[in-house]
Structures are given as C-alpha cells and as structure tokens.
Amino acid sequence: MFQVNGNLFIPPAAPGSAPVQTTTAGSSTVTGAPFPPQPPAFDDDVNTAGWTVPTAPFVPGIPTPLLTLPQKAPIGDPPAINFLVNNDWGIGQSGTAEPSGASGGGVVFVTSNWFAAYSTDGGSTFKQLNPTMIFPADAVGFCCDQVVQYLPQIDRFVWLLQGNGNRIAVASPATIISSKGTAWTYWNLTPDIFGQAGASFDYPDMAVGSNSVYMSWNVSGSNGGHLVARTSTAGLQAGGTIEIDYTSPGDSGNAWGGHLSQDTGDEIFWAGHNSNSQMRIYSLKEGSNTYYWQDVNISSWANNTPLTSNTPDGQNWINFLFNPTTQNPGGGFPLNAVLGLTRDFSNHVWFAWSAGTDNNFPRPHVEMVTLNADANEPPNLSVNQQVQIWNSTYTFAYPALALNACSAEIGFSLEGGGDGNYENHLVGFWGDFVAYITTESNVGSTRFGDYVTIRQAPPTQDNPGNLFDAFGYGINAVPPPGTGGQSDPHYVLFGRPPAFCSPIG
C-alpha cells in the first residue's frame, strides 16, 4: 500500500490483466497566433511525491566492474563517435527546464518549462514560441510539462502539453515552417473524458509505436495512480475525432512518475518497483484490448534517502529528486521511478532509474535492467542483465534511453555532477563507459529536474539511422552574483559514424 495526495492505492495481485477502456476526443484547429498570453493554469510546476520503494531482504548481484567516466564533449570527433550539433537554444528561463524535442522534415522542435522553439537550420538557431499564445483560452490551458515526438510514418510532430488535463497537437514540418510554429490540429484530453472528473493530470510522457502513439501521466483523485493511453497515428493524421484506449490508473500506481518505452514497435511497456528487488512490468500490445502486469525478481539496489551531491557552491543538486523539501514534505520526485525505457532488435526491453549509495556504489548512480521479452501476449519475461552507470566520485541521475536504429546500440541522455562538479547534461552509448558532458553550468541548484530526453534521429541520405537527438540542460548564473541561476537547454546531435554500422531492422 502507499499514500499519495490523500488517496490510498492498493496494487492489484500479479500476474494480472484488465481490459482497456475507450473514449473519444474531438479535434480543433488553430491558426492566427499570437493570442493574448494566458497565465499558467497552476501557480508552480511542483510534482508531488508518490510511491516510495520498500526495502526488501537483500538479493546479491554482480555490480558492473567498469565505472563510467564523465568527460567534456569534444569540439572535434573522438574515435567511433561524432558530435554534429551541441547548441544552446538561446532561451533562458527558471532553473527547472525539463527539455524535450525531436527532429524531422528539416525542423528541430523543442520544448521546456515554459516555452517552445523550433529550428529550420539544423539546430544552429531557434525561434521562440509561447505555448500560452498559440492556443486559445479553453478548458485545458497550459502549465507546464511538455513532450514532443516526430512520427516519420505520417510526417507529423506530436506535441503533448500539460494543463487542466492534457492537450495533444499535431503539425507537419512544412506547416511549422510556413506558419512559424502557430498552426496546429489539437485535441483536449480533459479528466472527465477518462472518467476522472475533478482529478489532476501531471507529468505526461509520450512514445511512438508502429501504428500508435502512447501517452501517460500521473492522476491524482479518487482513482489515482498512473494512466497509459493509446491512439492511432492514422487518426492523428486524419485530424478528426480520435479514439483513445486507456488503462485504469489504480492498476499501475507504483509506476507513479514513470515513463514509457521508446522505440517500442508493436508493444508498449512501463514499470514500477514493488521493492528494491522486484519490478512490476506492464505491457499493452498493438491491436490488443487487454493490458497485463507481471512481477520480475532482480538483484537488490540501493534505495536509501536522503542523498547528497553538492556542487562547488554548496548546492545539493539532487535534493528534489530524492529528499523531502518544503515543496515536497512527503519526499522527493520522481525518486526511483523508471524514467529510461526502450526496446531493442533482440527482444529485450531496457529499464533505467536513479538509485542511491551502498558499499559498491559510493555516489548516487543509475541502475539498469534488461529483460528478455518474447512475442507472446503477455510476454514471457526473464532477466538478461543488470548493470549500472556509476562513478565513485560523480553522481548520475535522471536517465533517458533510446535505441540506435543503425548500430542497434542503446544511447543515453542523463544528468550528472556533484563532488566538486556542477550539474550538467551528459550523453553516450551504453558499453563505452564514457558520458560526454554537453553543457557548462556555473551555478548550483536545489531544484533540478525532472527529466531529459533522447530520440532516434530520423534517417537521412548521409546518416542512415546512426544518430540520436538529445535534449538536456545546465544552469548558468544570473547577474549580479547571488541572484540564482537560469537553465541553459541544449540540443545535441551525436552518434556513430555511418561507416561503423549499417541499417538494421
């Protein structure tokens, strides 16, 4: 059992299953922005604490022997990896950024609390957009989390915005260019159409499957927990009324704060922790009207709190992630939620989360489990490996994962720092044991979060699926000294040279 926002959640027995429920949402179109700016729908972007992972009897494991070395992303290209772009967006804001984005059709579209921007020159320069001035005042409004994907199968950007509910909007790259980012078809996903009247939706995520777009968010209310929704890419392309399948939030309450599997193909996965030695895996196959959950035993990992990782100016940059605060007296956010998920070409599903310290890992680190998952419904699951991204004098947290479509490797985007280092964004390939620092922070923060992003970059003639789009941020001081910091979001395009791989899948 666990308590969140006054609601008592009792996770159902496992293994288990339930039918999806179905609703519809009508479309609207918007052109002619800017509209008058709207105040944010909420006073603060504050994610509430939720599921706290219980500590179970110790299950031994074999720690990853090689630590991951942080080093500055080079201007040139080191062996076997290229950095084609590493640019800031030229748009400063509060110290909490939560960047997302994607590229396609000659456009890079990016979002961050509380703005959006787009580039038509490969990410060299960006034109800022104000989400509150693009859409008219309505029941959803806007504040503050945003997620972006590009769907190459229909040549559309999909933009998911949090408000009083969520808004999902689509536009082609050509439309973004011609309208300067102001013409969209959109659907308002208010709590009532999901049977959640009076509830609050928070912390959305989004993933793209073969023929579906998946969304998820936390739900606070009488049937609180974590809701996952599915709609067809064809419906979004058509631009009319869409049908949405969705899960009951209470069935996956321990996935509070979790994300969805990227590059997910014909089946979506999400996960939570029953304890620090057992995961609960949720799945929903395309074309199926039933979602499943089942438990998998893993080796114990450190879920101790509070945790400290101090910057040179004495700020504990992971304070909000792990520790109770005045904003979050019940605990941190998103704690040990499973933030990084992806599928590979070998029937593996990857799961990654922020973990604590123990005798093997003296600094907070990223824990990662890979499961074998066959094509059955539900899939047969077994542990393939359990590994860590760690360093004895450097903290890693907030992991995001994606599959490289060319080399079939797993790329990561995360944040790191502490122990005499400022918090910064890092990227790399799992197995290289190097994390490249992309930003240059010069001030610490006690409210970093709550996610960064990595996507497959769509293949081009010159780059056959070998690149990643990554989005993260550092924090720079605001003059005069002592007045705090503002975020410095970056767009990073990196990957293997084309000669090192050939298209797969």
N, C-alpha and C positions, 0 to 999 in steps of 0.2 A: 504494500500500500504506500501511497505517497500523497502529500498535500501540496496543492498549488492553487493560488488565487481563491482559497476557500473551498475548493472542490476536492472531494475525496475520490481518487482513482484507484480502482482495483484491477490490475492487469488480468485479463482472462487466462484460463488454463491453456497450456500448449502441449502438443500441436493443436492448432485450431484454424478455423476459416469462417468467413462471413461473406454474404453477397454484397456487391456494391449497390449503392443507391444511385438514382439517376434524377437529374434536374435539367433545366434548360435556362439559357440566358439570351435575351435579345440584343442585337447589335445596335451601335450608334456610330456615326462618323463625325469627325471634327476637322474643320479647316478654318483658316482665317485668324489663327492666333497672331498676336498675343491677346488673351483675355485679361481682364483685371486680375492681378495676383490675389490668391486666396491664402488666408492664414492656414498653417498646418492644422490638421484635424486633432492633433494631440499636442500637449504642451512640451513634452520631451520624448525623445526616442529612447525609452527605457524598457529593456527586455526583462521580464520578471523571472525569478528563479523558478525552477520546476523540479524535475526528477533528480534526486541525489542518489548516486550509485552505491548500493550497500557493499560492505566489505565481506567477502566470503572466506571460508577456510582456504589456506594457501595451496595453490596448484603450481608446481615448479615448471619452469620453461627454460629455453636456451636463449639468452639475450643475443642480439646482433653484436658480433665482436668488433665490427668496424664502426667508429664514430663518423658522423657527417661533419665535414669541415666547412664553415662559412667563409666565403671569400668574395671580394668585390667583383661584380660582373665586369668583364673587361670591355674596353673600347674595341679592341680587335677580337678575333675569334680564337679561343683556345682549341686544342685538338678535339675533334669529334663533337663540337657543339658550336652553334652560331648564334650570335645576338644581332638580329637585324634591326630591331627598334627597342629603345628604352627611353621613353619620353614622358615627362610630366604633362598633365593636361592643361597647365597654366591657370588652374582654377583652385584657389584656396578656400577652405571653409573650416568648420569646427574640427577638433581633433579626432572625432569619430567619423570614419569615412565609409566603410563597408562597400568597397568598389565591386562592380560587376560590369560585364561587357561582352561583346562578340564582334566578329568581323564577317563581311560578306558583300559581294557585289560592288566592291570599291568603296565601301563605307566601314568605318570602325565606330560603333555606337557604345557609349559608356555611361554608367550611372554611379551615383554616390550620394549619400545623405548630404544635401537635399537638392541635388541638381542632376542634370543630364547634359551630355555633349556628344557631338559627332565630328568625325574627321573624314575628309574626302581625299586626303593626300597621304594615306598610309599610316596615319598616327603622328605625323610631324606637327600638325597644329589642330586645334579643336575649337569648335564653335559652341558656346554655352547655350543651354536651354533651361528654362524654369518650368518644371512639371506643373506647377500650380497655375501657369499662364497658358498652357497648351490645351487643357481640358476645361470645359465649362464647370461652374459650380453645380454639384449634384449630390446625391446621397452618399457617394463614396469619398469625395475629396481626396486629399493626399497627405500622408506623413507615415513613414519616412523611408522604410526599406524598399529597395528596388532590385530587380533581377532581369537580365537580358540574355536572350539566346538568338542565334541565327539558324533558320531552317533551310538548308540548301535545297531540300526536296520541293519546296514551294517558293523559294526565293523571298522569304519574309523574315524581318526581325520581329521578335515577340518580346514585349515589354510588360513586365508584371510589376504593378505599383501597389503598395500598401496604403490603405486609408481606413475608412469605416467599412471594412471588408477589403476586397482587392479589386483592382481593375487590370484586365488583360487587354493589350493593344497590339495591333499588327500594322506593319507598313513595309513595302518593298524598298530596297536600297534606292531605286530610281525615284520613288516617291519622297523618300527622306531628302534626297538631293534637290529635287525640284521644289519641294515645299519648305525647304530649310528646316526640316525636322518637325513641322507643325501639322501634318495631315496624317490621321490615323483612323483605322476602324477599331472600335473598342467595345468591350462587354463589362458591365458592372457585376461583380460577384459579391453581392451583399450577404450578410449572415443568414437572412431569412430564407433565401432560396436553398440553403443547405439544412434547413430545419434548425437553425441556431439563432433565432431572433433574440436580441439582447446580448449576444456574445461578442467578444472582441477577437479579431484575427490579427496575428502578429508574426513577424519573422518568416516571410514567404521564401520559397525556393522553387526552382523550375528545372526540368530535364527534358531532353528530346529523345523519343524513341523512333522506331522505324516508321510508324504511321500515327503516332500520338504525341501530344505534349502533356507532360505531367507537372502538376503543381502541388505544393504542400505548404502548410502553415500551422502554427500553434493556435489552439482555440481555448479561450477562457470562457466558462459558462457552465450551465447545468450538465452538459455532456462534454466537458473539456477534455483536452488531450492533443493529439496530433492528427490532422486531417490530410489525406492524399487524394488528389482529384486528377481526372484524365479527360482530355477532349481530343478530337481527331484533328490532324493537320489539314485534312481536306475541308473540314468545317471552318477552320480559321481562314483558309484561303478563299472560300466562298463568301465569307463576310456576312452571312445571315445569322439566324438563330442557331446557337450551338447546343449540343447535348453534352452534359458533363456527368461522368460517373464519379462517385466519391465514396470514401470509407467512413466508418463511424470513428470519430476522434478518440473515444474512450478505449478502442481496441489497441491503440498504439501510444498510450500515454507515456510510456517510458522512452519513446522516441522524441520527447519534448526538446525542441531546439535542434533536431537533426535535419540532415539534408537528404537529397535524392541521388540515386546512382546516375552518373553521367555516361554518355556514350552507351546508352542502356539497351539499344536494339529492341527485341521483342518482349522484354520483361523489365519491369521497374522493381528496384529493391530499396528498402530503407531499413533502419535498425535502431535498436536501443540496447541498453545494458540491464539485465536482471540483477547482476552483481559484477564485481570486478574479475570474475572468472566464468561468466556465462553471458552470451549475447542472445538477443531475440531478433530474428531475421524475418522481415515482412516482404512479401512479393505479390505482384499482380501481373499476369501475363496479358499481352495484347490479344484482344478477341475474347478474353475470358471475363465472366461476370462475377468471379469469386477471387477474393484475396486471402492469403494464407499467412500464418506465422508459426515459427518453429524455433526451438532453442538449440544453441550450439555451445558446447563447453570449450573454453580456451584456457591458456595459461594465465595466471594472476598478473595483474598490472597495478601500478601504484595509483590509488585514487585518494591520496591524502590531501587535505587542505587545512589551513590556508597555505599559500605558496608565495614565494617572493622571487622576483627577478628585477634587480634595481639597475636603472640607467645611471650614467655618470653624475647627473644632477639629483640623484637620490629618489627617483620616482619608480614605484613598483608597477611596471607597465602591464603586467598580467593581473593586476589587482581585481579588476571587474570580472575577469574570466573565472577565477577560482574562489574569490574571497567574498564574505559578506561586506556590504557597503551601506552607506546611509541611504542610497537609492534602492539598494537590494538587500535589506536586512536578513532575508531568508537564505542568502547565499549568492554565488556568482552566476554568470550566464556567459556562454552556454555550457559551462562546466565541461563534463566529459561526453557531451553529445557527439554523435557520429557525424562529423562535418564533411569528411572526404570520402566519396564513394565513386567507383567506376567499374565497368566491365571490360574484360579483355577478350581476345580472339580464342582463348584456350579454355572457355567455360569456367573462368574464375571471376569472382566478384571481390573487389578490394574495399576495405573499410578502414578509416583512419580517424583518430581523435586525439585530443590533448590529454596528457597523463602527467602524473606527479613525479615524486622522487622516491628512491629506495637505495639499497646497497649497490645495485647495478647501475642506476641512473641518478647521479647526484644533482642534476638540474632537471626541471620540467622538460618533457620531451613529447614526441609524437609516437603513439602506439599504432600499429597497423597489422591487420589480419586479412589474409587472403583465403577465401573459401572456394572449394570445388562446388560447382552448381551445374547439374545436368539439365537436359531439356524437358524433364518430366514436370507435371503440374500436380502438386507443388514440387520444386526441385529437390533432389537429394543433396544434402549439404554435408561437407566434411572439411576440416581444416587442412589447407595446403601449406601455409606457413604463417608464422607470427614474428614480425620484425619491428624495428624501431628506427626512427630518425632522432639521433641524440648526439650530445657532446657534453663532456664533463665540465666545461666552463661556459656554456652558451645554451640559452633556452630556445626551444622550438615549440610553436603552438599554432592554432587556427589552420589546420591543414585542409587543402582542397586538392583533388586528384582528377586526372583525365588520361585517356588512352591516346597514344600516338598512332595515327592511322597508317603510318608508313613503316615504322620500326616495331610496332606492337609493344613498345615500352610504356611505362607509367610515368607521367610527369607530375610534378607537384608545384604548388604555389602555397606559401605559408608565411608566417611572421616569426621573427626571432630577435634575440638581443639579451640584454641584462649582463651582469657581471662585468661592468665597465664598458658596455656597449649600449648605444641607443637602440630602440626598437626599429626594425626595418623589414621590408618585404624581400623574400628570397624565392628563387625558383631553381628547378633542376630536374634530373631524371633519377628515379629510384634505381639504385645499384651503382651509380657513380660515386656515391658518398661524398658529394660536393653540393653545397647550396650556395647559389650566387646571389649576392646582395645587390638589389636593383635601386635602392633609394639611399638618401643621405640625411637621415634625421639628425637634428642638433638640439633637441629638447625632449624631455621625457613626458610621460603621460600616465595617469592612473585610471584612464577610461579608454583603453584601446579595444577595438572590436567592431563587429562581431564575426566578420568573415572576409575572406579574399576569394579570388576566382581564378580558374584556369579552364580553357576551352580548346578543343581541336580547332586549329585554323583551317578553313576550307581549302582543299587542294587547288593549286593553280598550275599553269604550264611549267613554271620554274620550280615550284615547290609541291611535290606530289604527296601531300598529306604529312609532311615531316615536321611541321611547325606547330607550336602552341601559342595562343593568345593568353596572356596572363595579366591580371589586374590586382594591384596591391598598393600599399601606401606607406610613407614615412610621415614624420611630424617635424615641422620646422618652426623655429621660434618666431613670434610676432613682436616686432619692435614697438616700444622700447623693451629692453630686457626685463624679464619677470612678469610679463603680461600674458604668458601662456604660449600655446602653440596652435598651429593650424595644419590640417592634413595636406599632404603632397602626393596625390594619387598618380600612379604611373601605369602606362600601357607598355607591356613587354612582349615582343615577338621573338621567340627563340626556338631552337630545335637542332636536330642533327642535319648535317649537310646532305643534300639529296643523294650524293654518291654512296652514302653509308647505308642506304636502305632502298627498298622498292615497295610499291603499293601492295598492301595486304588486305584481304577481306573483301 
